[in-house]
Amino acid sequence: MWIARTITTALCLTLAVPLSGFAANPYAPVRTINGEVITDYDIDQRIRLLEALGAEGDLRSLALEQLTEDRLKVQSGERIGVDLPEDAVLAGLEQFAASRGAGMEDVLRILDARDIDRQAMDDFVEAGLIWREVLGARFRQLAMPSDAEIDAALVEAANRRIDVYELGEIALPYAERGETETQRLANDLYRELSLGGDFASAALQFSRAETASDGGRIPAMPLEGMPGPLRNAVNGLSPGQVAPPIQITGGIAIIKVLSIRKERPPQDPETTEFERREAMRLELFSERVNTFGEGFLQELRRDAVIREQ
């Protein structure tokens, strides 16, 4: 019997059939960045990766823009002699997987299912790692917060409240009814539940998640800690509202917002004052570096020779 382990893991990446396709010549150049080529194959691979991450909209345009920025980031690293350690990309990929509630085996399985080359994934991770080194070298002193700024940020953080959501889920696996019938059922349930239908009864009858026996109720979680697809689905909803069906690994989920409450962010009681200060220092530093990085990336783009092919 198919069981959804947790909504967090299930929503980190999906296994829907890729929508992207190849051009007549997949290696035809589409754009050059300072003489470096982006091909149709590069774009196709990035589209597949974006689909796996749940991106929506004009994915070809998004893929081309991301690849353009990645070329600029890597080139800027080459200019200042950034040299990543041999195992840096692998460690970065493991961190990428962990941040989405998955393991390396999950990522590799999804790459294989979506026909994404491992090199395309490695290039994506490598560009991010190189860019982090570039920004650190260029903006480290400027972005480093003072002790007074850290003190103020810690006081603000202590008084902060975050939105914690209690959700209900109905997990519908494709394996039970097939993809078409599962989508039809999900749409029918969404319409019924949006009009006030009994969510707990529907979860008990249709859901194949472990939470079904409890009316689909899943452990409360903060909005900011949710996987992207789940956060996007429930953000802006009020208690009692149902989100449109969303794709999960191997099926579809229907999510209902049961309650929303304000809480202080959880703190590890074993964390020392020094560790809290260092964590805040890193958080402020990262925010500032990323802000500076956006401006620097635009400078690189203005100065680059970019030609459409």
C-alpha positions as CSV (number, residue, x, y, z in Angstrom):
1,M,0.0,0.0,0.0
2,W,1.3,3.4,-1.0
3,I,1.9,5.7,2.0
4,A,3.0,9.3,2.0
5,R,5.8,9.5,4.6
6,T,5.5,13.2,5.3
7,I,4.1,16.2,3.4
8,T,7.5,17.9,3.8
9,T,9.5,15.3,2.0
10,A,6.7,14.5,-0.6
11,L,6.6,18.1,-1.8
12,C,10.3,18.8,-2.1
13,L,10.5,17.4,-5.6
14,T,7.9,15.9,-7.9
15,L,8.0,13.1,-10.5
16,A,5.5,14.3,-13.1
17,V,6.4,13.5,-16.7
18,P,8.7,16.3,-18.0
19,L,7.0,18.7,-20.3
20,S,10.2,20.0,-22.0
21,G,11.4,18.8,-25.4
22,F,14.4,19.0,-27.7
23,A,14.9,21.3,-30.6
24,A,15.8,19.8,-34.0
25,N,19.4,20.2,-33.1
26,P,19.7,20.1,-29.3
27,Y,23.3,21.4,-29.4
28,A,22.5,24.4,-31.5
29,P,23.8,27.6,-29.9
30,V,21.1,30.0,-28.6
31,R,23.1,32.7,-26.8
32,T,26.8,33.5,-26.1
33,I,28.0,35.1,-22.9
34,N,31.4,36.7,-23.5
35,G,32.0,34.0,-26.1
36,E,30.7,31.1,-24.0
37,V,27.8,29.2,-25.6
38,I,24.5,28.3,-24.2
39,T,22.8,25.5,-26.3
40,D,19.3,24.3,-26.7
41,Y,20.4,21.2,-24.8
42,D,21.6,23.3,-21.8
43,I,18.2,25.1,-21.8
44,D,16.3,21.8,-22.0
45,Q,18.2,20.4,-19.1
46,R,17.6,23.5,-17.0
47,I,13.9,23.4,-17.8
48,R,13.7,19.8,-16.6
49,L,15.4,20.8,-13.4
50,L,13.1,23.8,-12.9
51,E,10.1,21.4,-13.4
52,A,11.5,19.1,-10.8
53,L,11.7,22.0,-8.4
54,G,8.1,23.0,-9.0
55,A,8.8,26.2,-11.0
56,E,5.9,27.6,-13.0
57,G,5.5,30.1,-15.8
58,D,7.7,30.6,-18.9
59,L,10.3,28.0,-18.0
60,R,12.3,28.4,-21.2
61,S,12.8,32.1,-20.6
62,L,13.6,31.5,-16.9
63,A,16.1,28.7,-17.8
64,L,17.9,30.9,-20.3
65,E,18.2,33.8,-17.8
66,Q,19.4,31.5,-15.1
67,L,22.0,29.9,-17.4
68,T,23.1,33.4,-18.5
69,E,23.6,34.4,-14.9
70,D,25.4,31.2,-14.1
71,R,27.9,31.8,-16.9
72,L,28.5,35.3,-15.6
73,K,29.0,34.0,-12.0
74,V,31.5,31.3,-13.1
75,Q,33.4,33.7,-15.3
76,S,33.7,36.2,-12.4
77,G,35.1,33.4,-10.3
78,E,37.7,32.6,-12.9
79,R,38.8,36.2,-13.1
80,I,39.7,36.2,-9.4
81,G,41.0,32.7,-9.3
82,V,38.3,30.9,-7.3
83,D,39.2,27.2,-7.1
84,L,36.7,25.0,-5.4
85,P,37.9,22.0,-3.4
86,E,37.6,18.6,-5.2
87,D,34.6,17.5,-3.2
88,A,32.9,20.9,-2.9
89,V,30.2,20.2,-5.6
90,L,29.3,16.8,-4.0
91,A,29.0,18.5,-0.6
92,G,27.0,21.3,-2.1
93,L,24.6,18.8,-3.7
94,E,24.2,16.9,-0.4
95,Q,23.4,20.3,1.3
96,F,20.9,21.1,-1.5
97,A,19.1,17.8,-1.0
98,A,19.1,18.2,2.8
99,S,17.6,21.7,2.6
100,R,14.6,20.2,0.8
101,G,14.1,17.3,3.2
102,A,15.6,14.8,0.9
103,G,18.7,12.7,0.6
104,M,21.2,12.2,-2.2
105,E,19.5,9.0,-3.3
106,D,16.3,10.9,-3.7
107,V,17.9,13.5,-5.8
108,L,19.7,11.0,-8.0
109,R,16.4,9.0,-8.4
110,I,14.6,12.1,-9.6
111,L,17.4,13.1,-11.9
112,D,17.1,9.7,-13.5
113,A,13.3,9.8,-13.7
114,R,13.3,13.2,-15.4
115,D,16.3,12.4,-17.7
116,I,18.4,15.2,-16.2
117,D,22.2,14.8,-16.7
118,R,24.1,14.7,-13.5
119,Q,26.5,17.2,-15.1
120,A,23.6,19.7,-15.5
121,M,22.8,19.4,-11.8
122,D,26.5,19.7,-10.9
123,D,26.9,22.8,-13.0
124,F,23.9,24.4,-11.3
125,V,25.4,23.7,-7.8
126,E,28.9,24.7,-8.8
127,A,27.8,28.1,-10.1
128,G,26.1,28.8,-6.8
129,L,29.2,27.8,-4.8
130,I,31.5,29.9,-7.0
131,W,29.3,32.9,-6.7
132,R,29.3,32.6,-2.9
133,E,33.1,32.7,-3.0
134,V,33.1,35.7,-5.3
135,L,30.7,37.6,-3.2
136,G,32.6,36.8,0.0
137,A,35.9,38.0,-1.5
138,R,34.4,41.2,-2.9
139,F,32.0,42.2,-0.1
140,R,33.2,40.5,3.1
141,Q,34.4,43.6,4.9
142,L,31.5,45.8,3.7
143,A,28.8,43.2,4.7
144,M,30.2,42.2,8.1
145,P,27.8,43.5,10.8
146,S,29.0,45.3,13.9
147,D,28.4,44.0,17.5
148,A,25.8,46.7,18.0
149,E,23.9,45.6,14.9
150,I,24.0,42.0,16.1
151,D,22.6,43.1,19.5
152,A,19.8,45.0,17.9
153,A,19.0,42.0,15.6
154,L,18.9,39.6,18.5
155,V,16.5,41.8,20.4
156,E,14.2,42.0,17.4
157,A,14.4,38.3,16.8
158,A,13.5,37.6,20.5
159,N,10.3,39.6,20.0
160,R,9.4,38.2,16.6
161,R,6.4,36.0,16.0
162,I,6.0,33.7,13.1
163,D,2.9,32.1,11.5
164,V,2.5,28.5,12.4
165,Y,0.1,26.5,10.3
166,E,-1.9,23.4,11.2
167,L,-2.8,21.7,8.0
168,G,-4.9,18.7,6.8
169,E,-3.8,16.6,3.8
170,I,-5.4,14.2,1.4
171,A,-2.7,12.3,-0.5
172,L,-3.9,10.6,-3.7
173,P,-1.3,8.3,-5.3
174,Y,-1.3,7.8,-9.1
175,A,-0.6,4.1,-8.6
176,E,-4.0,3.4,-7.2
177,R,-6.2,4.9,-10.0
178,G,-3.8,6.1,-12.7
179,E,-2.8,9.7,-13.4
180,T,-5.9,10.8,-15.3
181,E,-8.4,9.4,-12.9
182,T,-6.5,10.7,-9.9
183,Q,-6.5,14.2,-11.3
184,R,-10.2,14.0,-11.9
185,L,-10.8,12.8,-8.3
186,A,-8.6,15.5,-6.9
187,N,-10.5,18.2,-8.8
188,D,-13.9,16.8,-7.7
189,L,-12.8,16.7,-4.1
190,Y,-11.3,20.2,-4.2
191,R,-14.6,21.6,-5.5
192,E,-16.6,19.7,-2.9
193,L,-14.3,20.6,0.0
194,S,-14.1,24.2,-1.1
195,L,-17.9,24.4,-0.6
196,G,-17.7,23.2,2.9
197,G,-17.4,19.4,2.5
198,D,-16.2,17.3,5.4
199,F,-12.4,17.2,5.0
200,A,-11.7,14.7,7.8
201,S,-14.2,12.2,6.3
202,A,-12.7,12.7,2.8
203,A,-9.2,12.1,4.2
204,L,-10.3,9.0,6.0
205,Q,-11.9,7.6,2.8
206,F,-9.5,8.7,0.1
207,S,-6.1,9.6,1.5
208,R,-3.3,7.1,1.5
209,A,-1.1,9.1,3.8
210,E,-0.4,7.8,7.4
211,T,-2.4,10.8,8.6
212,A,-5.7,9.6,7.0
213,S,-6.9,7.9,10.3
214,D,-6.6,11.3,12.0
215,G,-8.6,13.2,9.4
216,G,-5.5,14.1,7.4
217,R,-4.1,16.3,10.2
218,I,-0.4,16.8,10.0
219,P,2.0,18.3,12.6
220,A,2.0,22.1,12.7
221,M,4.8,23.8,10.9
222,P,5.9,27.4,10.4
223,L,5.1,28.9,7.0
224,E,8.7,30.0,6.4
225,G,9.9,26.4,7.0
226,M,7.6,24.8,4.5
227,P,8.9,23.4,1.1
228,G,8.3,25.9,-1.7
229,P,5.3,24.2,-3.3
230,L,3.5,23.8,0.0
231,R,4.2,27.3,1.1
232,N,3.0,28.7,-2.2
233,A,-0.2,26.7,-1.9
234,V,-1.2,27.8,1.6
235,N,0.3,31.3,1.8
236,G,-2.6,33.8,1.8
237,L,-5.3,31.3,2.7
238,S,-7.4,31.7,5.9
239,P,-8.3,28.9,8.3
240,G,-11.0,26.7,6.7
241,Q,-9.9,27.3,3.2
242,V,-8.6,24.6,0.8
243,A,-5.7,25.0,-1.6
244,P,-6.1,23.7,-5.2
245,P,-4.6,20.3,-5.8
246,I,-0.8,20.2,-5.8
247,Q,1.6,17.7,-7.2
248,I,3.6,15.5,-4.7
249,T,5.9,12.6,-5.3
250,G,3.9,10.0,-7.2
251,G,0.6,11.7,-6.9
252,I,-1.6,14.7,-5.9
253,A,-2.3,16.3,-2.5
254,I,-5.2,18.4,-1.4
255,I,-4.3,20.7,1.5
256,K,-6.6,22.5,4.0
257,V,-5.6,25.2,6.4
258,L,-7.0,24.2,9.8
259,S,-5.6,26.9,11.9
260,I,-2.9,29.6,12.0
261,R,-1.3,30.9,15.1
262,K,1.5,33.3,16.0
263,E,4.5,31.8,17.9
264,R,8.0,32.6,18.8
265,P,10.5,30.8,16.6
266,P,11.7,27.7,18.4
267,Q,15.1,27.9,20.1
268,D,17.4,25.1,21.1
269,P,17.9,25.4,24.8
270,E,21.4,24.0,24.5
271,T,22.5,26.8,22.2
272,T,24.9,29.2,23.9
273,E,24.9,32.9,23.7
274,F,28.1,32.8,21.6
275,E,26.4,30.4,19.2
276,R,23.3,32.6,18.9
277,R,25.5,35.7,18.2
278,E,27.5,33.9,15.6
279,A,24.3,32.5,13.9
280,M,22.9,36.1,13.8
281,R,26.2,37.4,12.5
282,L,26.1,34.9,9.6
283,E,22.4,35.6,8.9
284,L,23.0,39.4,8.7
285,F,26.2,38.9,6.7
286,S,24.4,36.6,4.2
287,E,21.5,39.0,3.7
288,R,23.8,41.9,3.0
289,V,26.1,39.9,0.7
290,N,23.1,38.7,-1.3
291,T,21.9,42.3,-1.6
292,F,25.3,43.5,-2.8
293,G,25.4,40.4,-5.1
294,E,22.2,41.4,-6.9
295,G,23.7,44.7,-7.8
296,F,27.1,43.2,-8.8
297,L,25.3,40.7,-11.0
298,Q,23.6,43.5,-12.9
299,E,26.9,45.2,-13.4
300,L,28.4,42.0,-14.8
301,R,25.4,41.7,-17.2
302,R,25.7,45.3,-18.4
303,D,29.4,44.9,-19.1
304,A,29.1,41.5,-20.7
305,V,29.0,40.8,-24.5
306,I,25.7,38.9,-24.9
307,R,24.7,37.8,-28.4
308,E,21.7,35.9,-29.5
309,Q,22.4,33.2,-32.1
